[in-house]
C-alpha cells in the first residue's frame, strides 16, 4: 500500500512480462505465500511476508499435510533433545508466526520472538533463517521499519535469497515507498518467479491501476498452484479484484471455486459473505459473518458484520461486534504489535472523529501508505477539517489506484469544501470503478 513517488509504467509492465514469461518455471506449492502475514490491518493481506528459507519449506509441507500444531509439537520435542540447533529454533519461530496468522492469536508473537532470539544466540553471524524470521515477525507486528533492517541483514548473508526481497517488498509497501517495493518485487521475480513473487507483483500493479496486469499475474500463479491453500489464495484475490470492480457474479464464482479447493478457508468464506451482503441476501450474509467472527476475530470481519447489522437496524447486536474491536487491538499491542489504523477506520465511521484523527496521525507517523492516507483524510473530514483532509485524500490516490472507497471519501471532502464539480467527478469515478459500491457499508470497500 504505497504513497510516495510512483514507479514508472514501464517498470510495471516489466513485472507483468517477467511473471508471464516465467510461468513454466514454477514449482508446485507456494514458498511461503500467506504464511506470515499482516492479519491485523484490514483483513487478509496479499503482501504477506514470506517465511524464512528452510522454514518456508517446512511450514509449507505442514500446511499441506499434517497440520501446523503437530509440526510445532515435533519441533519442540526435537529442540528439547537438541537445544543447540540454531536452524531448528529459527524454523520453530517461523511456525509460531504462521500459527499467529492462521489463528489471529498474537500470543504466538512472543513465542516466535523467543525462538528466533534463541537461534540468534546460537548463531548471530550468518543466521539467514533467523534474520528472515525476525523480518517476517516485524512485518506481522507492523514494525515495518524494523523489518527492513532485518531483511537487509539477510541480504548481507545472501543477496540471492528471494525471501529477503519478500520481507522488503511487504515492508516498503506498508511504509509507502512504492519505488522500493516495486524493485523488491521485481528482484523476487528475477530470482524465483513463483507464486509469492507473482501475487506481490499483482498487488503492486493493482495499486497503480493496472487491473488487467494484476489479474494476469494472479491467473498465472493459479495455473501453477497445486496445494489447496495456494489455489484458494489465488482465487480469493481474483474474487477481490472482481468484487472491487462491481462484478459480483465473477467474485462469487472465484470464491466458490476457491472453496472447492480449500473448504475451510476463512478468507474465502469472507468473500462469499461480502457478495451475499452486497446482493441483498442478508440471511446468508448474517449467518456467514456470525460463523466467521466466531472462528476468526479479525477486526475487518467484526466491522463489516457490525455495519451490516446496523444497516438492518439491529444496532444492539452491531454494538456487540464493534465492542470486540478494541479488545482485539489490545491483545495485538500487548503482544508487541502496533496498529492504530483499524481503530482510526472504525472510529471515523462509527465512533469519535477526534479519536479517529489521533489514531490516524499516529499511524501516519510510522507509515505513509495510501490506505493510511485515506484513513487520515476521512478522519479529518469527519472532524470538520476538510482543507487538511484533502491533502491526504490526494495522496491516497496519487499513484493510480482505482479504489472506489478512496474516491468516495474524496468526493465527500470536496462536497464539504463547496467544490461541487470535483465532488461530481469523484462520484462518477466511484460508479465507474465499482458500480456496486454501498456507502452504508464502507468497510466492504476497504483494501485487502
TAHUSUL-V479866 format. One record per residue. RES is the residue in three letters. SS is DSSP state (helix for helix, strand for strand, loop for the rest). OMEGA is omega in degrees with one decimal (* if undefined). Layout:
BEGIN
RES&SS&OMEGA / RES&SS&OMEGA
END
This chain:
BEGIN
UNK&loop&-163.3 / UNK&loop&178.0 / UNK&loop&179.8 / UNK&loop&-169.7 / UNK&loop&-175.1 / UNK&loop&172.9 / UNK&loop&-177.1 / UNK&loop&177.4 / UNK&helix&-179.7 / UNK&helix&177.2 / UNK&helix&178.3 / UNK&helix&178.1 / UNK&helix&179.8 / UNK&helix&176.9 / UNK&helix&-177.7 / UNK&helix&-176.8 / UNK&helix&179.5 / UNK&helix&-178.3 / UNK&helix&-178.3 / UNK&helix&-176.4 / UNK&helix&-175.1 / UNK&loop&-173.4 / UNK&helix&-177.6 / UNK&helix&-176.5 / UNK&helix&-175.4 / UNK&loop&167.1 / UNK&loop&-178.5 / UNK&loop&176.0 / UNK&loop&-178.2 / UNK&loop&177.4 / UNK&loop&175.6 / UNK&loop&179.8 / UNK&loop&177.5 / UNK&loop&-175.2 / UNK&loop&178.6 / UNK&strand&-167.2 / UNK&loop&-174.3 / UNK&loop&-168.1 / UNK&loop&-175.4 / UNK&loop&-173.0 / UNK&loop&-179.1 / UNK&loop&-178.4 / UNK&loop&-179.2 / UNK&loop&-174.0 / UNK&loop&-178.7 / UNK&loop&179.8 / UNK&loop&-179.0 / UNK&loop&-175.9 / UNK&strand&178.2 / UNK&loop&175.9 / UNK&loop&-174.6 / UNK&loop&178.5 / UNK&helix&-178.2 / UNK&helix&-179.6 / UNK&helix&-179.7 / UNK&helix&179.8 / UNK&helix&-179.6 / UNK&helix&-177.8 / UNK&helix&178.3 / UNK&helix&-178.5 / UNK&helix&178.7 / UNK&helix&-178.0 / UNK&helix&-178.5 / UNK&helix&-172.4 / UNK&loop&-165.7 / UNK&loop&-179.9 / UNK&loop&-174.2 / UNK&helix&179.0 / UNK&helix&178.8 / UNK&helix&178.9 / UNK&helix&177.2 / UNK&helix&178.5 / UNK&helix&179.2 / UNK&helix&-179.9 / UNK&helix&179.4 / UNK&helix&179.7 / UNK&helix&-179.2 / UNK&helix&-178.4 / UNK&helix&173.6 / UNK&helix&178.2 / UNK&helix&-176.9 / UNK&loop&-173.8 / UNK&loop&179.6 / UNK&loop&-178.6 / UNK&loop&-177.1 / UNK&helix&-179.6 / UNK&helix&178.8 / UNK&helix&176.9 / UNK&helix&178.3 / UNK&helix&178.1 / UNK&helix&178.6 / UNK&helix&177.8 / UNK&helix&177.5 / UNK&helix&179.0 / UNK&helix&177.4 / UNK&helix&179.4 / UNK&helix&175.9 / UNK&helix&178.9 / UNK&helix&176.9 / UNK&helix&-179.5 / UNK&helix&-176.6 / UNK&helix&-174.4 / UNK&helix&-171.7 / UNK&loop&179.3 / UNK&loop&-177.0 / UNK&loop&176.8 / UNK&helix&177.0 / UNK&helix&-177.9 / UNK&helix&176.4 / UNK&helix&176.8 / UNK&helix&177.7 / UNK&helix&-179.7 / UNK&helix&179.3 / UNK&helix&-179.7 / UNK&helix&-178.7 / UNK&helix&177.5 / UNK&helix&175.4 / UNK&helix&176.6 / UNK&helix&-178.9 / UNK&helix&174.7 / UNK&helix&-179.7 / UNK&helix&180.0 / UNK&loop&-178.7 / UNK&loop&-171.7 / UNK&loop&-174.9 / UNK&loop&-174.9 / UNK&loop&-174.7 / UNK&helix&-176.6 / UNK&helix&-179.9 / UNK&helix&176.6 / UNK&helix&179.4 / UNK&helix&178.1 / UNK&helix&177.7 / UNK&helix&176.8 / UNK&helix&178.3 / UNK&helix&177.6 / UNK&helix&177.9 / UNK&helix&176.6 / UNK&helix&-178.5 / UNK&helix&179.3 / UNK&loop&-178.7 / UNK&loop&170.9 / UNK&loop&-170.7 / UNK&helix&175.4 / UNK&helix&176.7 / UNK&helix&178.7 / UNK&helix&178.0 / UNK&helix&179.9 / UNK&helix&-179.5 / UNK&helix&179.0 / UNK&helix&179.8 / UNK&helix&173.4 / UNK&helix&176.8 / UNK&helix&179.0 / UNK&helix&178.6 / UNK&helix&176.3 / UNK&helix&-178.9 / UNK&loop&179.6 / UNK&loop&-178.4 / UNK&loop&179.5 / UNK&loop&-176.1 / UNK&helix&-178.5 / UNK&helix&177.1 / UNK&helix&179.7 / UNK&helix&174.1 / UNK&helix&177.9 / UNK&helix&178.9 / UNK&helix&-178.5 / UNK&helix&-179.1 / UNK&helix&-178.8 / UNK&helix&-178.8 / UNK&helix&176.5 / UNK&helix&-178.1 / UNK&helix&179.5 / UNK&helix&-178.4 / UNK&loop&178.1 / UNK&loop&-169.8 / UNK&helix&-179.5 / UNK&helix&178.8 / UNK&helix&178.8 / UNK&helix&179.6 / UNK&helix&179.1 / UNK&helix&179.1 / UNK&helix&177.5 / UNK&helix&179.7 / UNK&helix&178.6 / UNK&helix&174.3 / UNK&helix&179.7 / UNK&helix&179.1 / UNK&helix&-176.0 / UNK&helix&-174.8 / UNK&loop&-174.5 / UNK&loop&-179.1 / UNK&loop&-169.8 / UNK&helix&179.5 / UNK&helix&-179.9 / UNK&helix&-177.3 / UNK&helix&-179.3 / UNK&helix&175.1 / UNK&helix&176.4 / UNK&helix&178.1 / UNK&helix&-179.3 / UNK&helix&178.1 / UNK&helix&179.8 / UNK&helix&179.4 / UNK&helix&-177.7 / UNK&helix&177.5 / UNK&loop&171.2 / UNK&loop&-179.0 / UNK&loop&-176.4 / UNK&helix&178.2 / UNK&helix&177.9 / UNK&helix&178.9 / UNK&helix&-179.5 / UNK&helix&-179.7 / UNK&helix&179.9 / UNK&helix&178.0 / UNK&helix&178.1 / UNK&helix&176.6 / UNK&helix&177.6 / UNK&helix&-179.0 / UNK&helix&-178.3 / UNK&helix&-177.3 / UNK&loop&176.9 / UNK&loop&-176.9 / UNK&loop&177.4 / UNK&loop&-174.4 / UNK&helix&-177.8 / UNK&helix&179.2 / UNK&helix&177.7 / UNK&helix&178.6 / UNK&helix&179.5 / UNK&helix&-179.9 / UNK&helix&-179.7 / UNK&helix&-180.0 / UNK&helix&-175.5 / UNK&helix&168.0 / UNK&helix&175.6 / UNK&helix&178.8 / UNK&helix&176.8 / UNK&helix&179.3 / UNK&helix&-178.1 / UNK&helix&-177.2 / UNK&loop&171.8 / UNK&loop&177.7 / UNK&loop&-179.7 / UNK&loop&-174.4 / UNK&helix&-179.8 / UNK&helix&179.0 / UNK&helix&177.4 / UNK&helix&179.4 / UNK&helix&179.7 / UNK&helix&-179.3 / UNK&helix&-179.5 / UNK&helix&-178.2 / UNK&helix&176.4 / UNK&helix&176.3 / UNK&helix&179.2 / UNK&helix&174.4 / UNK&helix&180.0 / UNK&helix&-172.4 / UNK&loop&-171.0 / UNK&loop&-177.0 / UNK&loop&-174.7 / UNK&loop&176.8 / UNK&helix&-178.2 / UNK&helix&179.0 / UNK&helix&173.4 / UNK&helix&175.9 / UNK&helix&177.7 / UNK&helix&-179.3 / UNK&helix&177.9 / UNK&helix&179.2 / UNK&helix&179.1 / UNK&helix&-179.1 / UNK&helix&-179.5 / UNK&helix&-177.4 / UNK&helix&175.5 / UNK&helix&-177.8 / UNK&loop&177.2 / UNK&loop&-170.3 / UNK&helix&-179.4 / UNK&helix&178.6 / UNK&helix&-178.3 / UNK&helix&-178.5 / UNK&helix&-179.9 / UNK&helix&-178.9 / UNK&helix&178.0 / UNK&helix&179.2 / UNK&helix&177.8 / UNK&helix&-177.7 / UNK&helix&-175.4 / UNK&helix&174.1 / UNK&helix&-179.4 / UNK&helix&-172.8 / UNK&loop&-177.7 / UNK&loop&179.1 / UNK&loop&-178.0 / UNK&helix&-179.3 / UNK&helix&178.2 / UNK&helix&-179.1 / UNK&helix&-179.8 / UNK&helix&-179.5 / UNK&helix&178.2 / UNK&helix&178.1 / UNK&helix&179.2 / UNK&helix&178.6 / UNK&helix&177.5 / UNK&helix&178.2 / UNK&helix&179.6 / UNK&helix&179.6 / UNK&loop&179.0 / UNK&loop&-177.9 / UNK&loop&-169.0 / UNK&helix&179.7 / UNK&helix&177.3 / UNK&helix&177.8 / UNK&helix&-179.2 / UNK&helix&178.1 / UNK&helix&178.6 / UNK&helix&-179.3 / UNK&helix&-178.3 / UNK&helix&-178.8 / UNK&helix&-174.8 / UNK&helix&-179.7 / UNK&helix&177.8 / UNK&helix&178.5 / UNK&helix&179.9 / UNK&helix&179.9 / UNK&helix&177.9 / UNK&helix&179.7 / UNK&helix&-178.2 / UNK&helix&178.7 / UNK&helix&-179.0 / UNK&loop&171.5 / UNK&loop&179.8 / UNK&loop&174.2 / UNK&loop&-176.3 / UNK&loop&171.5 / UNK&loop&-175.2 / UNK&helix&-177.5 / UNK&helix&177.8 / UNK&helix&179.0 / UNK&helix&-179.8 / UNK&helix&179.8 / UNK&helix&-176.5 / UNK&helix&-178.5 / UNK&helix&-176.9 / UNK&helix&-169.7 / UNK&helix&-175.3 / UNK&loop&-174.3 / UNK&loop&177.5 / UNK&helix&178.9 / UNK&helix&176.9 / UNK&helix&179.9 / UNK&helix&178.9 / UNK&helix&-179.1 / UNK&helix&-179.3 / UNK&helix&-177.1 / UNK&helix&178.3 / UNK&helix&176.4 / UNK&helix&179.3 / UNK&helix&-179.8 / UNK&helix&179.3 / UNK&helix&-179.6 / UNK&helix&-177.2 / UNK&loop&-173.8 / UNK&loop&179.6 / UNK&loop&177.0 / UNK&helix&-179.3 / UNK&helix&178.1 / UNK&helix&177.1 / UNK&helix&178.9 / UNK&helix&-179.9 / UNK&helix&179.2 / UNK&helix&177.5 / UNK&helix&-177.2 / UNK&helix&177.1 / UNK&helix&178.4 / UNK&helix&176.5 / UNK&helix&-179.0 / UNK&helix&177.3 / UNK&loop&177.9 / UNK&loop&-178.3 / UNK&loop&-169.5 / UNK&helix&178.5 / UNK&helix&176.6 / UNK&helix&-178.1 / UNK&helix&-174.6 / UNK&helix&-179.6 / UNK&helix&-178.8 / UNK&helix&175.8 / UNK&helix&175.8 / UNK&helix&179.8 / UNK&helix&-179.4 / UNK&helix&-175.3 / UNK&loop&-170.3 / UNK&loop&-171.5 / UNK&loop&169.5 / UNK&loop&-178.3 / UNK&loop&-179.8 / UNK&loop&-172.5 / UNK&loop&-174.7 / UNK&helix&-179.7 / UNK&helix&178.5 / UNK&helix&179.7 / UNK&helix&175.5 / UNK&helix&179.8 / UNK&helix&-179.2 / UNK&helix&176.6 / UNK&helix&180.0 / UNK&helix&177.6 / UNK&helix&176.3 / UNK&helix&-178.7 / UNK&helix&179.4 / UNK&helix&178.6 / UNK&loop&179.3 / UNK&loop&179.2 / UNK&loop&-174.1 / UNK&helix&-178.0 / UNK&helix&179.7 / UNK&helix&177.1 / UNK&helix&179.7 / UNK&helix&-179.7 / UNK&helix&179.6 / UNK&helix&177.5 / UNK&helix&176.9 / UNK&helix&176.9 / UNK&helix&177.3 / UNK&helix&-178.6 / UNK&helix&-179.6 / UNK&helix&-173.5 / UNK&helix&179.3 / UNK&loop&-177.8 / UNK&loop&178.5 / UNK&loop&179.1 / UNK&loop&-178.0 / UNK&loop&-178.0 / UNK&helix&176.2 / UNK&helix&178.3 / UNK&helix&-171.0 / UNK&helix&-177.2 / UNK&helix&176.3 / UNK&helix&177.9 / UNK&helix&179.4 / UNK&loop&177.0 / UNK&loop&175.0 / UNK&loop&*
END
